[in-house]
């Protein structure tokens, strides 16, 4: 599979794999509908993808990100966004894990989130530090000034 018309280079392995997965799903559908007798992509192997080391923000980059939020976020979202950033930075939670939390899972006394559903379905307690506590309390306090903020 080539990327673009007339170009000599091939698409990246991840792009080829995504396209192959789409083709396989389409051909499985055609076979299930009785429009084809067999899947022509059955024996095509996925391209090997190079292992990439995870990337992360440096402390300086994180500080710049927080400053950008302070300068651009509306009053309504400022403390929420800063609390989310602090939580992501200090706990290592994935975004989906953070977004699944509610205030009922916050154990203020032991500084932890209770029963966080992690990748793979495990539920664990995730501890956080004083910076997260401060950011969360600022957000919870700021919410009180907005009449439509929901509890929990």
Beta strands, then each sheet from edge to edge (+ up, - down):
strand 1: 106-107
strand 2: 112-117
strand 3: 123-127
sheet 1: 1+ 2- 3+
end
